[in-house]
């Protein structure tokens, strides 16, 4: 799985932006709901500003501790226009996780 994620990350970095609403092959990584995808998604979240919503949603679908930490880290460096998206993804994770540590970490970050 790590090899697949590495290839998808490489493809995403090489891809040019496509028109809004079109699914790119470089979006595929955001639909892998395996924690092994987290470091790849986190790097893309920071490197590909024009696709950050896609990668934030991917991290939110995984929703484990490392994914949440990547989203929180990105929240501190993201533009004002993107903050509501990242905050909404974190809120979604908070609402569905059964892990009290993740819930508390998100609450603290969203204060």
PyMOL commands that set and color helices and strands:
alter all, ss='L'
color gray80, all
select helices_A, chain A and resi 2-14+25-31+35-47+49-62+65-75+80-96+100-110
alter helices_A, ss='H'
color red, helices_A
deselect
rebuild
show_as cartoon
